[in-house]
Amino acid sequence: MLAAIVFVATSGCTWQQLPSASFGSSGATAHRRFTEWPAARVWAKLHRLFLDELGSRGELDWSRCAIDSVNMRALKRGT
């Protein structure tokens, strides 16, 4: 499923144009997984796995990292 999602994201094809024979699933199934995975934290877990693997190999270059932050005003005196 990951290969199918990456293919759609990088090729510019639509979910309906996904070649099912190449990935073993329909574009509808791949899209459904794509929309379900954020709630299941699949992307965060994959990201962590990649970082752990690269770190164990000594292949992370922290001199090229960026930290982002967002500030939001608490409306109605929220905590």
VMD Tcl script that draws the C-alpha trace (Angstrom):
set ca {
  {0.00 0.00 0.00}
  {2.85 2.37 0.81}
  {4.31 1.86 -2.68}
  {0.94 2.66 -4.26}
  {0.55 5.84 -2.19}
  {4.08 6.97 -2.98}
  {3.48 6.25 -6.67}
  {0.37 8.45 -6.74}
  {2.12 11.21 -4.80}
  {5.18 11.26 -7.06}
  {3.75 10.41 -10.48}
  {0.94 12.93 -10.61}
  {-1.64 10.29 -11.53}
  {-5.03 10.21 -9.83}
  {-6.17 7.48 -7.46}
  {-8.41 6.16 -10.24}
  {-5.44 5.93 -12.63}
  {-3.36 3.81 -10.25}
  {-2.32 0.66 -12.15}
  {-3.89 -2.01 -9.93}
  {-1.91 -4.83 -11.52}
  {1.35 -3.19 -10.43}
  {0.36 -2.67 -6.80}
  {-2.18 -5.42 -6.07}
  {-4.92 -3.06 -4.97}
  {-7.31 -0.56 -6.45}
  {-6.85 3.18 -6.36}
  {-9.92 3.38 -4.11}
  {-8.30 1.06 -1.55}
  {-5.01 2.96 -1.68}
  {-6.87 6.25 -1.18}
  {-8.83 4.82 1.73}
  {-5.61 3.75 3.46}
  {-4.09 7.17 2.70}
  {-6.98 8.85 4.50}
  {-7.08 6.36 7.41}
  {-3.37 6.32 8.19}
  {-3.05 9.80 9.76}
  {-5.54 8.87 12.50}
  {-3.63 5.63 13.11}
  {-0.36 7.64 13.25}
  {1.16 5.46 10.53}
  {3.08 8.39 9.01}
  {4.53 9.40 12.38}
  {5.56 5.80 13.09}
  {7.19 5.42 9.67}
  {9.02 8.71 10.15}
  {10.32 7.53 13.52}
  {11.42 4.18 12.05}
  {13.36 5.95 9.29}
  {15.03 8.29 11.77}
  {15.95 5.39 14.09}
  {17.40 3.37 11.19}
  {19.41 6.28 9.84}
  {20.59 7.18 13.34}
  {21.77 3.64 14.04}
  {23.83 3.80 10.84}
  {25.27 7.21 11.73}
  {23.69 8.68 8.60}
  {21.73 11.56 10.14}
  {23.11 15.03 9.51}
  {21.55 17.19 12.21}
  {23.37 20.26 10.87}
  {20.74 20.31 8.11}
  {17.62 20.00 10.26}
  {14.91 22.60 10.76}
  {12.60 23.11 13.70}
  {9.20 24.63 13.13}
  {6.80 26.01 15.68}
  {3.36 27.54 15.63}
  {1.93 29.96 18.15}
  {-1.81 30.22 18.50}
  {-3.79 32.57 20.65}
  {-6.04 30.85 23.20}
  {-9.53 32.12 22.52}
  {-11.91 32.81 25.40}
  {-9.14 32.62 27.97}
  {-8.30 28.97 27.23}
  {-5.47 27.35 29.13}
}
mol new
graphics top color blue
foreach p $ca { graphics top sphere $p radius 0.5 }
foreach p [lrange $ca 0 end-1] q [lrange $ca 1 end] { graphics top cylinder $p $q radius 0.2 }
display resetview
